[in-house]
Amino acid sequence: MTGVLAGKRVLVIGASAGIGQAFAERAVREDAQVVLVARRADKLAETVSRAGGGTAIVGDVSAEGDPAKVVAQASEELGSLDLVYFAVGYATLGSLLDTTAKQWREVFETNVLGLHETLRAAVPVMAPNAIAAVISSEIVSHPRPGLATYSSSKAAVEDALRLWQIEHPEVRFSCLSVGATQPTEFGSNFDPEVLGEMMGKWTHRGLSQERFMDTQEVAHFCAVVYGAALSLPSLNIEYISLRSPSPVVGTTA
């Protein structure tokens, strides 16, 4: 199928699972030129096969030198980049008293420094009025017990994007705040017992919705919106918030 992303040169970081994977597959099917980046070679190969195209590059944004390496390879493959879609999100789960400095470092190295190093490499090779679209989370404005490292890292991401926009107005930086979405691998490393405890707290505080958003629908939305924006260079979508319209658990609509 040909869509609004047809012919666009797209780099997707975090393309092996969740929203990043769904967006990469849709971009390929819309006849965009797509480079897919993730840590897991096997998952990337599966994604490329299912999408029917795209170029896979294995890289870890938290590894020193990897962001610059993968952006350089993507630029060699595509030339200037029209859209950089950063869908990486790593989280730990636990109370603040149980959260170690090592866990804080791991989350920030991936979500914050990984993005920073990616943008440092990508901005110089992005086309005029290109878009850097970065996934954040609704928990920046709706904090949840147990996810302090994640929400803090995404708050830092959102602030950094505002500063990137000030320093580099030749590129459009867009923050996409996303609520609970399925299917995804987010939280696949969480301890089930701790997760059960935290979910009880989230429900008690009205932080859990009855239904999640669908991953494919979120990816479809992003393709439509960012594809259209690329053809309208005088417009910037600085901030988008996506949440399920369903009521919180225990209430009625």
N, C-alpha and C positions, 0 to 999 in steps of 0.2 A: 504494500500500500504506500502511496505517496502522500506525505503530509506536510505540515508547515515547517518541519525541520529538514526537508529534502535539500540535499546539497550542502547543508551546514557542516562545519568541521567541529566535532564535539569530542571533548575529553571527559570521561566519567570516572571519577575516583570513588572506589567503594562499590564496584560493579558486580560483586560475586554473590550478593544477597540483598533482600529487602527492597527498599525504594530505589536504591542505586542500580540494582540488577534489573528491576522492572523498567526503569527509565532507559537504561542502555539498550535493552531489547526493543523497546518501542522506537527509540531513535534510529536503530538499524533498520527496522521494518518500515520506517518513514523515509528511507533512502538518504539518511544523513551519513556522513563519513565519520565513523565512530572509533575511538580508541578506548578500550576498557581496561581499567587498572584495579588490581586487588592483590591481596597477599597470597591467595590460594590458587595455584595453577590449575588444579583439577576443576574447581568451581568455575573459574574463568572460561576454561575450555567448554564446559557444559553450557554456559551462558551464550558463548559465541555460536555454538552448534544450534541451540534452540532459537536464537535470533536469526540465524541464517547469514551471518556476516559480522564484520567488525574485526578489529585487530586487538589482540590481548597482550598486555604487558604486565608482568608480575612485579609488584613493588609494594613496599610497606612504608606508609607515610611517616611512621614513627622511627624508622631506621635512618640513621645519619647518611645523607647523600642520596637516598632513594627518591625523594620528591624531585630533585633536580634531574636525576637520571631519567625518570619516567616522562617528565615533561619534555626533555630533550628528544627522547625517542618519539614521543607523540608529535612533536613539531617536525621531526624528520619525515614522519609518515603523512602528516596532514598539511604542513605549512603553518600559516597563521591560524590561531584558534578563534572560533566564533563563540563558543560556549564551553566553559569549564563548569562541570556539575560535581560538587563535592558532597558526597553522601556518607562520609565516614562518621561513625558514632560509637565510641567505646564507653562502657559504664561499669562501675562496680556497685555492689549493693550491700548496705549495712549502716548501722547507726554511726554517728560521728565518733562516738567513743570507741567504736570497733574499727574505724577506718585508719589505716596506716599511712605514713608519709609516702611509702612506696606506691600505694594505690593511687594517691593523689598525683604523683609524678607520672604514672602510667597513663592515667586518663588525660592529663594535660599534654603529655608528649604526643599523644595520638590526635586528640580533638583540636587542640589549640596550636601547638608547635607544628604538627603535621600540616594543618591548613596554612599556617604562616609560610612554611618552607615551600609548599605547593604554589602559593600565590607569588612568592618571591621569584620563583622560576617561571611561572606562567605569564604574569603580567607583561613582561617585555616581549613575549611572542604572541600576544593576543591582538586580534584585528581591531581597528578603530571602532569604538562603540560595542565591542564584544561584551558578553555578560559572564560574570562569575557568580554562579548560583550556589548557595551554601545552605545545607539543611541544619536547622537548629531544632529546638524543642519547646513545646508549650510549657514545660516545667520551669522555664526561666521566669515566667510570670505566674505559674501555678506550682510552686515548690512542693516536692513530695518527700516525706521522711524516707531515709535510706538511699536517696539518690543525690546527695550533696555534691559529690565529686562531678557527676555528670551535669547537673544544673549549673554549677559554678563554671565549668568549662565552656558550656554553651553561652552563658552570659558573657564570658570573655570573648568568645567568637563574635557575638553580635556587636560588641563594642569595637572590636578590631575591624570589622567590616565597615563601620562608619568612618573610621580613620583611614582605611584603604581608599574609600571613596573621596575623602578630602584630598588625599595626597595624589590620587591618580584618577582624575575626572575623565580621562580618555577611555576608561573602562567602566562599565556599569556593574555595581556590586549589589546582589540581591540576596536577602535573608529569607529563608522559608521555614517558618515555625510550624512544626508538625505535631499533632496529637497522636494518641495511640492508634497504631496501624498494624494490620495483620494481612498476610503472613510476613514475618520477619524473623531474623535471628537475634534481634536485640534482646538481651537478657538471657541468652542461651547458656552463659557461664554463671548465672546466679544460683546460689544455694537454694534448693526448693524450700527448705524449712524457713530460711530467712525471708524468702519471697512471700510465703504464706503469711508470715507475721506482718510484713510491710503492706501487703494487699489488704489485710484487715484494717490497718491504720488508714490507708487511702480511702477505703469505703466509709469508714467512720467519719472521716473529715470531708466527705463529699467530693473526692478527687478522682473517682472511678466512674466512667460512663458505661452505660449498658451495652453499647455496641462500638466496636472499633471501625475505623475507616478501612477501606480496601486498598491494598498496596497498588494494585493495577490502576485503580481510579486515581490515586494520587499521582502516579507516573503519567497517566493520560493528561491530567490537569497541567502538570509541569510542561509536558511537550507542547500543549496548545498555547499556554501563556508565554513561555519563553520563545517558542517558535514565532509567535506573533510579534513579540517585543523585538526580536532581531530584525524584523522588517520595519520597525518604527524607532529609528535611532534617537529621536528627540525625547523618548519616554524612558523612565527608569522605574522598575518595580522594586523599591527599596526594601519593602517588608510585606510578606504574605503570611497570614495565619490560617492554618487549616485544622479544623477540629470536627469530630463527629457531631451531628445535630441531635444525637440521642440524649436523653436525660441522664443525670448521674444515678448510680445505683441507689435504689431505695426511695426514689422520687417518681413522680408521674409527670408526663409531658404537659 
